[in-house]
């Protein structure tokens, strides 16, 4: 699976892949304002390609350090946009204490109450497995509601 979209600076980078209805973003290094702005623009394009279908997000950030305060504001914008556009599940591979704290803040501001610890996985395959299950469960729930 080749990266669908990518961008890098001297301080960090991101790349997006899409596998079915799972968006996988690999984030490395520090996330500056420019990276975050491009990230939001890229994610917006990807989200629109789902045309309202449910999807899930996997943040593969094992090599991510942290985001600047300006970048964090853009990441919050991306997070709320995702929720508003039918993102039904999220998972993260993240080890940076600062990155985890920033993600907790973003999720809290977005009104999510599920503990972040339940969304963090030690590997991409484990996270993908969980997201795949949740997408199936969401589809089954939707079918039951329609029937």
C-alpha positions as CSV (number, residue, x, y, z in Angstrom):
1,X,0.0,0.0,0.0
2,X,1.8,3.2,-1.2
3,X,1.1,6.4,0.6
4,X,-1.8,8.2,-0.9
5,X,-0.7,11.6,0.3
6,X,2.4,12.8,2.1
7,X,4.3,15.9,3.2
8,X,7.5,16.6,5.0
9,X,9.6,19.3,6.5
10,X,12.9,19.3,8.2
11,X,11.2,18.8,11.6
12,X,8.6,16.1,10.7
13,X,6.3,14.4,8.2
14,X,3.0,12.7,7.6
15,X,1.7,10.3,5.1
16,X,-1.8,9.0,4.6
17,X,-2.8,5.6,3.3
18,X,-6.4,4.3,2.9
19,X,-7.3,0.7,3.4
20,X,-11.0,0.1,2.8
21,X,-12.7,2.6,5.1
22,X,-9.7,3.0,7.4
23,X,-7.6,6.1,7.0
24,X,-4.0,5.5,8.3
25,X,-1.9,8.5,9.0
26,X,1.8,8.0,9.8
27,X,3.1,11.0,11.6
28,X,6.8,11.3,12.4
29,X,8.9,13.9,14.3
30,X,7.5,17.2,15.4
31,X,4.3,18.6,14.0
32,X,4.7,22.2,13.1
33,X,2.0,24.6,11.9
34,X,2.8,24.0,8.2
35,X,2.5,20.2,8.6
36,X,-0.7,20.6,10.5
37,X,-2.3,22.9,7.9
38,X,-1.4,20.5,5.1
39,X,-2.6,17.5,7.2
40,X,-6.0,19.2,7.6
41,X,-6.3,19.9,3.9
42,X,-5.2,16.3,3.0
43,X,-7.6,14.7,5.5
44,X,-10.4,16.9,4.2
45,X,-9.9,15.5,0.7
46,X,-9.8,12.0,2.0
47,X,-12.9,12.4,4.1
48,X,-14.9,13.7,1.1
49,X,-13.9,10.7,-0.9
50,X,-16.0,8.5,1.6
51,X,-19.1,10.5,0.6
52,X,-20.7,10.1,4.0
53,X,-19.9,6.5,4.5
54,X,-18.7,5.5,8.0
55,X,-14.9,5.3,8.3
56,X,-12.2,4.9,10.9
57,X,-8.9,6.7,11.7
58,X,-5.6,5.2,12.7
59,X,-2.9,7.5,13.9
60,X,0.4,5.6,13.5
61,X,2.5,8.0,15.5
62,X,5.1,5.8,17.1
63,X,7.8,8.2,15.9
64,X,5.8,11.3,16.6
65,X,7.2,13.6,19.2
66,X,4.7,16.5,19.8
67,X,2.8,19.3,18.1
68,X,3.4,23.0,18.5
69,X,0.5,24.9,20.1
70,X,-0.5,26.3,16.7
71,X,-0.4,22.8,15.1
72,X,-2.5,21.4,18.0
73,X,-5.2,23.9,17.1
74,X,-5.3,22.6,13.5
75,X,-5.3,19.0,14.8
76,X,-8.3,19.8,16.9
77,X,-10.0,21.2,13.8
78,X,-9.2,18.0,12.0
79,X,-10.6,15.9,14.8
80,X,-13.9,17.7,15.1
81,X,-14.2,17.7,11.3
82,X,-13.7,13.9,11.3
83,X,-16.4,13.4,13.9
84,X,-18.8,15.6,11.9
85,X,-18.1,13.5,8.8
86,X,-18.9,10.1,10.1
87,X,-15.7,8.9,11.6
88,X,-17.0,6.1,13.8
89,X,-13.8,4.8,15.4
90,X,-10.3,5.9,16.1
91,X,-7.1,4.2,17.3
92,X,-3.5,5.3,17.9
93,X,-0.1,3.9,18.1
94,X,1.6,6.6,20.1
95,X,4.3,6.5,22.7
96,X,5.3,10.2,23.2
97,X,4.1,11.4,26.6
98,X,3.6,14.9,25.2
99,X,1.8,13.6,22.2
100,X,-0.5,11.5,24.4
101,X,-1.3,14.5,26.6
102,X,-2.0,16.6,23.5
103,X,-4.3,14.0,22.1
104,X,-6.1,13.7,25.4
105,X,-6.7,17.5,25.4
106,X,-8.0,17.4,21.8
107,X,-10.4,14.5,22.6
108,X,-11.6,16.2,25.8
109,X,-12.3,19.5,23.9
110,X,-14.2,17.5,21.3
111,X,-16.4,16.1,24.0
112,X,-15.3,12.5,23.9
113,X,-15.4,10.6,27.2
114,X,-14.0,7.2,26.3
115,X,-10.6,7.0,27.9
116,X,-7.7,7.5,25.5
117,X,-6.0,4.4,27.0
118,X,-8.7,2.3,25.3
119,X,-7.7,3.8,22.0
120,X,-4.0,3.3,22.1
121,X,-2.4,0.2,20.7
122,X,1.1,-1.2,20.7
123,X,1.1,-2.0,16.9
124,X,-0.6,-1.0,13.7
125,X,-1.9,-4.6,13.1
126,X,-3.6,-4.6,16.5
127,X,-5.1,-1.2,15.9
128,X,-6.3,-2.2,12.4
129,X,-7.9,-5.3,13.8
130,X,-9.8,-3.3,16.3
131,X,-10.9,-0.6,13.8
132,X,-12.1,-3.3,11.4
133,X,-14.2,-4.9,14.1
134,X,-15.7,-1.6,15.1
135,X,-16.6,-0.7,11.5
136,X,-18.3,-4.1,11.1
137,X,-20.2,-3.6,14.4
138,X,-21.2,-0.1,13.2
139,X,-22.5,-1.5,9.9
140,X,-24.4,-4.3,11.7
141,X,-26.0,-1.8,14.1
142,X,-27.0,0.4,11.2
143,X,-28.6,-2.6,9.4
144,X,-30.5,-3.6,12.6
145,X,-31.8,0.0,12.9
146,X,-33.0,0.0,9.3
147,X,-34.6,-3.4,9.4
